[in-house]
Amino acid sequence: MSEFHVPVMLSQVLDLLDPQPGEFVVDGTVGHGGHAWELALRIGKEGTLVAFDWDEAMLETARARLAHAPCKTLFVHADYREIPSWVAKNHPAGPDCVLLDLGVNWEHFADPTRGFTFQEDAPLDMRMDRSRGEPAAAWLNRASFDEIRRVLSEYGGERHAAAIAKKIMERRRRGAMKTTQDLVQAVLDAIPPRLRERRIHPATRTFQAVRIAVNRELEGLEDAIRAIALTLREGGRMAVLSYHSGEDRATKLAFRSLGDEFETLTKKPLRPSGAEVATNPSARSARLRAVRCSRRLTEIS
Ligand SMILES: C[S@@+](CC[C@H](N)C(=O)[O-])C[C@H]1O[C@@H](n2cnc3c(N)ncnc32)[C@H](O)[C@@H]1O
């Protein structure tokens, strides 16, 4: 297995963004810099790549990996929701290309100490940005039954959301939830025994849902995507790769709300090929949408 996150739908992303020599590109979720490296090669020595990630560990890897990129590179430790204010301050002409490759990085699961994986026992953290916010354990120990049930159901599509939330409340009465295995056990205790041996681990949906809640991944996403698209210069392109129906829906609604000044480059979301999914199973749920700004009306401030 590669030591780096494998960039998903790379050729389709490059086709849609169509980066040109000398262009100004923002990668809002640089991760291990897989997409960013290819973007950098295309914009060349006259180009600029601005790489955002809210996870300091990812930025460190991206910095090392892009150290020999041919273009100028800038690294920003921040939420991509801050792209509009960054652009207004630093490059008001607007970017030529923006990429958002949402969600988690392979390293989040590969590093068991971060609490994203149910395969190992570790403190239940799951924050991508460890410099702020509340670890998953703290959230699970204070959220109400209704809140936990809603999160498991809405973000995880978990059919046993109520039963799992109930087991979490029972577990809390005996002592605080601390580790990934405390959460795994709550799931196993809640579901019918015949479901415990399934190919997909029964805690998969719960872990995904709690991660989305702890990192507030869907909060204000539609507004954020819209605001980022509005920073594009005339002719600029933006692509969003999502892995969850909530992310894809927010992207679709944001792009749809942009009006006649924007051209939709993907009538329906593009999906990865069977060959890509066979070599990189984490691409299986990917959906790719893109727009192009044909006329810039707003001056960003
Ligand atoms: C799927 S990975 C990106 C992989 C990257 N395209 C590559 O080829 O290596 C998503 C990255 O986005 C980051 N991320 C997720 N949500 C973010 C947010 N709101 N702001 C900034 N970074 C975010 C994660 O920390 C993670 O590194």
The ligand as a MOL file (V3000), in Angstrom:
LIG
                    3D

  0  0  0     0  0            999 V3000
M  V30 BEGIN CTAB
M  V30 COUNTS 27 29 0 0 0
M  V30 BEGIN ATOM
M  V30 1 C -9.6170 13.3420 1.1360 0
M  V30 2 S -8.3500 14.1970 1.9360 0 CHG=1
M  V30 3 C -7.5510 15.1020 0.6340 0
M  V30 4 C -6.5550 14.2920 -0.1240 0
M  V30 5 C -5.7550 15.0640 -1.1490 0
M  V30 6 N -6.6020 15.5470 -2.2160 0
M  V30 7 C -4.6150 14.2370 -1.6880 0
M  V30 8 O -4.5920 13.9550 -2.8970 0
M  V30 9 O -3.7300 13.8700 -0.9060 0 CHG=-1
M  V30 10 C -9.2060 15.4720 2.7340 0
M  V30 11 C -8.3490 16.4230 3.5170 0
M  V30 12 O -9.1430 17.5450 3.7960 0
M  V30 13 C -8.9040 17.9800 5.1020 0
M  V30 14 N -10.1320 18.6640 5.4930 0
M  V30 15 C -11.3510 18.1190 5.6910 0
M  V30 16 N -12.2200 19.0870 6.0200 0
M  V30 17 C -11.5340 20.2600 6.0090 0
M  V30 18 C -11.8830 21.6190 6.2680 0
M  V30 19 N -13.1270 21.9660 6.6200 0
M  V30 20 N -10.9330 22.5660 6.1240 0
M  V30 21 C -9.6500 22.2280 5.7800 0
M  V30 22 N -9.2540 20.9570 5.5590 0
M  V30 23 C -10.1930 19.9950 5.6620 0
M  V30 24 C -8.5770 16.7350 5.8850 0
M  V30 25 O -7.7600 17.0390 6.9890 0
M  V30 26 C -7.8440 15.8970 4.8450 0
M  V30 27 O -6.4570 16.0810 4.9170 0
M  V30 END ATOM
M  V30 BEGIN BOND
M  V30 1 1 1 2
M  V30 2 1 2 3
M  V30 3 1 2 10
M  V30 4 1 3 4
M  V30 5 1 4 5
M  V30 6 1 5 6
M  V30 7 1 5 7
M  V30 8 2 7 8
M  V30 9 1 7 9
M  V30 10 1 10 11
M  V30 11 1 11 12
M  V30 12 1 11 26
M  V30 13 1 12 13
M  V30 14 1 13 14
M  V30 15 1 13 24
M  V30 16 1 14 15
M  V30 17 1 14 23
M  V30 18 2 15 16
M  V30 19 1 16 17
M  V30 20 1 17 18
M  V30 21 2 17 23
M  V30 22 1 18 19
M  V30 23 2 18 20
M  V30 24 1 20 21
M  V30 25 2 21 22
M  V30 26 1 22 23
M  V30 27 1 24 25
M  V30 28 1 24 26
M  V30 29 1 26 27
M  V30 END BOND
M  V30 END CTAB
M  END
